[in-house]
Amino acid sequence: MAAALALGATGALLGTRFQATTEALVDTATARAIVEGHGEDTERSRVLDIARASPWPAPYTARTLGHPFLDEWRGREDELAAAPHAQRAYEDAVARGEIPALPQWASQAIDLINDLPSAADLVGTLAAQAEDALARAGRR
């Protein structure tokens, strides 16, 4: 956030960062995966939206961490959309606990996330970093 503000942005999207906090309403495995993940572990795709029958608009793909269903259907989105048996297979695999029930949404910036602070501590850290970055940018 500090870098975005210093470059003139009026804000930054921090959803992934807040998923990796102690209070986040995500599975602990997701929070750990974000802390342990790398930007190259993420990809934009419609596969999981199609498999989950999500009405999310196709042009706005989600960025997620890897997922077995994504690996199976990558690049075959049209085929998946036309294959109700595949969507049922997804639902069945979720019900059996073989694959995660939800995608692990995560930005490419997960390389910058290496801890699980409380949300309050994170907000304090972000504010201090932003203040410092803006002060440094103002001196240039």
C-alpha positions as CSV (number, residue, x, y, z in Angstrom):
1,M,0.0,0.0,0.0
2,A,2.8,2.4,0.9
3,A,4.4,2.0,-2.6
4,A,1.1,2.5,-4.3
5,L,0.4,5.7,-2.4
6,A,3.9,7.0,-3.0
7,L,3.4,6.5,-6.7
8,G,0.2,8.5,-6.6
9,A,-2.5,5.9,-6.3
10,T,-5.5,6.8,-4.0
11,G,-5.6,3.3,-2.6
12,A,-4.7,-0.3,-3.0
13,L,-6.5,-3.7,-3.0
14,L,-5.4,-5.6,0.1
15,G,-7.8,-8.6,0.2
16,T,-5.1,-11.3,0.0
17,R,-3.1,-9.6,2.7
18,F,-6.1,-9.5,5.1
19,Q,-6.9,-13.2,4.3
20,A,-3.5,-13.8,6.0
21,T,-4.5,-12.5,9.4
22,T,-5.5,-14.3,12.6
23,E,-9.1,-13.2,12.4
24,A,-9.7,-13.9,8.7
25,L,-12.7,-15.9,7.9
26,V,-10.9,-18.4,5.7
27,D,-9.7,-21.9,6.3
28,T,-6.4,-21.9,8.2
29,A,-5.0,-23.9,5.2
30,T,-5.8,-21.0,3.0
31,A,-4.0,-18.5,5.2
32,R,-1.0,-20.9,5.4
33,A,-1.0,-21.4,1.7
34,I,-0.9,-17.6,1.2
35,V,2.1,-17.2,3.6
36,E,3.9,-20.1,2.0
37,G,2.9,-19.3,-1.6
38,H,4.7,-17.3,-4.4
39,G,3.4,-15.1,-7.1
40,E,4.1,-17.8,-9.7
41,D,1.8,-20.1,-7.8
42,T,-1.2,-18.0,-8.8
43,E,-3.1,-17.8,-12.0
44,R,-6.1,-16.1,-13.5
45,S,-8.8,-18.5,-14.8
46,R,-12.5,-19.1,-15.2
47,V,-12.2,-22.9,-14.5
48,L,-13.2,-22.8,-10.8
49,D,-16.0,-20.3,-11.5
50,I,-17.4,-22.6,-14.2
51,A,-17.0,-25.8,-12.0
52,R,-18.8,-24.1,-9.1
53,A,-21.5,-22.7,-11.4
54,S,-20.7,-19.2,-10.2
55,P,-22.5,-16.4,-12.0
56,W,-19.3,-14.3,-12.0
57,P,-18.9,-12.4,-15.3
58,A,-16.5,-14.2,-17.6
59,P,-14.3,-11.2,-18.5
60,Y,-13.3,-10.8,-14.8
61,T,-11.3,-13.9,-14.1
62,A,-10.2,-14.7,-10.6
63,R,-6.6,-15.2,-9.5
64,T,-6.2,-18.2,-7.3
65,L,-3.6,-20.5,-6.0
66,G,-3.3,-23.9,-7.7
67,H,-6.2,-26.4,-7.5
68,P,-6.5,-29.9,-8.8
69,F,-9.6,-29.1,-10.9
70,L,-7.8,-26.1,-12.4
71,D,-4.9,-28.4,-13.4
72,E,-7.4,-30.8,-15.0
73,W,-9.4,-28.3,-17.0
74,R,-6.8,-25.5,-17.7
75,G,-7.4,-24.1,-21.2
76,R,-10.6,-26.2,-21.7
77,E,-13.1,-23.7,-20.2
78,D,-15.6,-24.0,-23.0
79,E,-15.5,-27.8,-22.8
80,L,-16.0,-27.6,-19.0
81,A,-18.9,-25.3,-19.4
82,A,-20.6,-27.7,-21.8
83,A,-19.9,-30.7,-19.5
84,P,-22.5,-31.0,-16.7
85,H,-20.9,-34.3,-15.7
86,A,-17.7,-32.5,-14.9
87,Q,-19.4,-30.0,-12.7
88,R,-21.1,-32.8,-10.9
89,A,-17.7,-34.5,-10.5
90,Y,-16.4,-31.3,-9.0
91,E,-19.3,-31.2,-6.5
92,D,-18.8,-34.9,-5.6
93,A,-15.1,-34.5,-5.1
94,V,-15.7,-31.5,-2.8
95,A,-18.4,-33.5,-0.8
96,R,-15.9,-36.3,-0.4
97,G,-13.2,-33.9,0.8
98,E,-10.9,-34.7,-2.0
99,I,-10.5,-31.2,-3.3
100,P,-10.9,-27.8,-1.5
101,A,-14.5,-26.5,-1.4
102,L,-13.5,-23.0,-2.3
103,P,-10.8,-21.6,-4.5
104,Q,-7.9,-20.0,-2.6
105,W,-8.1,-16.5,-4.0
106,A,-4.7,-14.8,-3.9
107,S,-2.9,-12.0,-5.7
108,Q,0.5,-12.1,-7.3
109,A,1.7,-10.1,-4.3
110,I,1.7,-13.1,-2.0
111,D,5.5,-13.0,-2.1
112,L,5.2,-10.0,0.2
113,I,3.2,-11.9,2.8
114,N,5.3,-13.8,5.3
115,D,3.3,-13.7,8.5
116,L,-0.2,-14.0,10.1
117,P,-0.6,-10.9,12.2
118,S,-3.8,-9.7,13.8
119,A,-5.8,-7.4,11.6
120,A,-5.3,-4.6,14.1
121,D,-1.5,-5.0,14.0
122,L,-1.6,-5.2,10.2
123,V,-3.6,-1.9,10.0
124,G,-1.1,-0.3,12.3
125,T,1.8,-1.5,10.2
126,L,0.2,-0.5,7.0
127,A,-0.5,3.0,8.3
128,A,3.1,3.4,9.6
129,Q,4.5,2.2,6.3
130,A,2.3,4.5,4.2
131,E,3.1,7.5,6.4
132,D,6.8,6.7,6.0
133,A,6.6,6.2,2.2
134,L,4.6,9.4,1.7
135,A,7.1,11.4,3.8
136,R,10.0,10.0,1.8
137,A,8.2,10.7,-1.5
138,G,7.5,14.3,-0.4
139,R,11.3,14.9,0.2
140,R,12.2,14.0,-3.4
